[in-house]
Amino acid sequence: MKKTILSLALITLFGASAIANPIKKETKKVNTSESSVVWKGYKVGGSHTGTIDLKSGVLEFDGEKLVGGEFVVDMSTINATDLEGDYKNKLDGHLKSDDFFGTANHPTAKLVFTKVKSTGKNSYDVTGDLTIKGNTEPVSFVVSVYGDKATATLKVDRTKYDVKYGSGIIGTAKDKLIYDEFDLVVDLQM
């Protein structure tokens, strides 16, 4: 009987403590001017790299644990950083055209975290809904968080978002064949 009364008293004490001190969810706004998104696309004859600007972003925490996030990318800022002059201007224009991201009709892309699972002290497996050109598909990736910094690397299959230019087309010249997946390397400052 004494053990039952003691157990009930401890449950009541800890239960009341949890209600009195709930874990506060915190939303940390991403500093878009200090953060970076680098893309790398591959073709049979090589690759191209560039950047794209974040328009807005937040990470959500429950205490110190990452629980959510949402980001909007300004597609009109997509640009190549491995080229100069006319070649750069031509590629930048083509990436913004309807052949690729159609930025006139789709000026932003969006990522919303739908599931976050802790895999270590600073590491999380994340699943999110990525919307490009009005098409939403799930993506999975790893996010690492260190204080006010976070990093992630995503592989994106562009064909799922109706970005199919140069994708395995029979008769396409070898140096024009573009791989379906491209990489995004994201460094966030909060």
Secondary structure, DSSP 8 states (H G I E B T S, - for coil): -HHHHHHHHHHHHHHHHHHHS---EEEEE--TTT-EEEEEEEETTEEEEEEEEEEEEEEEEETTEEEEEEEEEEEEEEEESS--HHHHHHHHHHHHSTTTT-TTT--EEEEEEEEEEE-SSSEEEEEEEEEETTEEEEEEEEEEEETTEEEEEEEEEGGGGT--TTSS-TT--GGG-EEEEEEEEEEEE-
